[in-house]
Amino acid sequence: MKRRLLDFVVCPVCEGDLRVSDDDGSTEIITGKLSCAACLRVFPVIGGVPRLLPDAISLDKRRTAERFGWEWQHFVEMHEEHKEQFLDWIHPLEPSFFEGKAVLDGGCGIGRHVESVAEFGAREVIGIDLGPAVETAQRNVGHRANVHIVQADIFNPPFRRSGPRRDFDFVYSIGVLHHLPEPRAGFGSLLRLVKPGGAIFAWVYGRENNAIVHRFINPIRKSVTSHLPPLPLLWLSWPLAAVLAALARGVYAPTRSSRLGRRLPSSAYIASLAAFSFRQIHGIVFDHLTAPTAFYIEGKEFQSWFQDAGMVDTEFSWRNENSWRGRGQVPVVQTDRSPV
């Protein structure tokens, strides 16, 4: 943990200032404790990661964090393609958008998006995750001079959110909100961290054009695969990934521009997978099958998250014809509207 992170983090329970216990003045804190000046709660720093968690976490959130935590301790590789993927997710934002900004990644996983933002010139990038994925993220990107990894809960973030001060110019969450028990509330919690004039971005599963998921994959995920131990599920997902990879490369990608290709189910999404390695496709299949919770959100509902909060300069787009991107700016002059 870099000492200047204390400029951002507060107690997740009462928002009191945090101090380093038994402070020896080190600029990097690998093992130690942070204490709240207001409520006197104590939070450990383990392996360079501050563990700024609330007193209690619901079973649903714990289970989701543990399942994805196992995944991100197995699929740990950082790929060159991640930067291109990130730019596709946040389209039409360009790398120059991040220069000099304080940025929060709401659900950082192994840190692949954090790495891109750091390379794009952000002043500070903080990645939070609830589960053991923070261990992998810290190994992958924690050494970077402008990166901080924090174990935290999106619903109880350890940042200023109720007073006049906000610290983040940009907050984004990619592939996380739809796995929360209340996706809209999770979005609202992140929105409260954005300073006036700052912006927020989110990417979520779309309900539209996902008939295969609704009819076949989701029922199996809910009743079977999300209850399997991770290792057997890893083995089970391997042949499924092999079939998906063969379809993507042998059928969907070659016919993508044809009338036949456009009529295939989930054509744009599956064709896009042809550019990925088998290891990456295996991870995608495992990811879809392991989640205890997954919501598929209609475009109108997703847009209402931004519009009901009074955001300006909003922009929405349909990614791969099966998911939604959204971005909006917090007005410089605040209104009485609650975030969502």
Secondary structure, DSSP 4 states (H G I P E B T S, - for coil): -BGGGGGTBB-TTT--BEEETT----SB-SSEEEEETTT--EEEEETTEEB---S---HHHHHHHHHHHHHHHHS----THHHHHHHHHTTT--GGGGTT-EEEEES-TTSHHHHHHHHTT-SEEEEEESSTHHHHHHHHHTTSTTEEEEE-BTTB-SB--SSS---EEEEEEES-GGGSSSHHHHHHHHHTTEEEEEEEEEEEEBSTT-HHIIIIIHHHHHHTGGGS-HHHHHHHHHHHHHHHHHHIIIIITTTTTSHHHHHSTTHHHHHHGGGS-HHHHHHHHHHHHH-S----B-HHHHHHHHHTTT-EEEEEEEETTTEEEEEEE--SS--S----
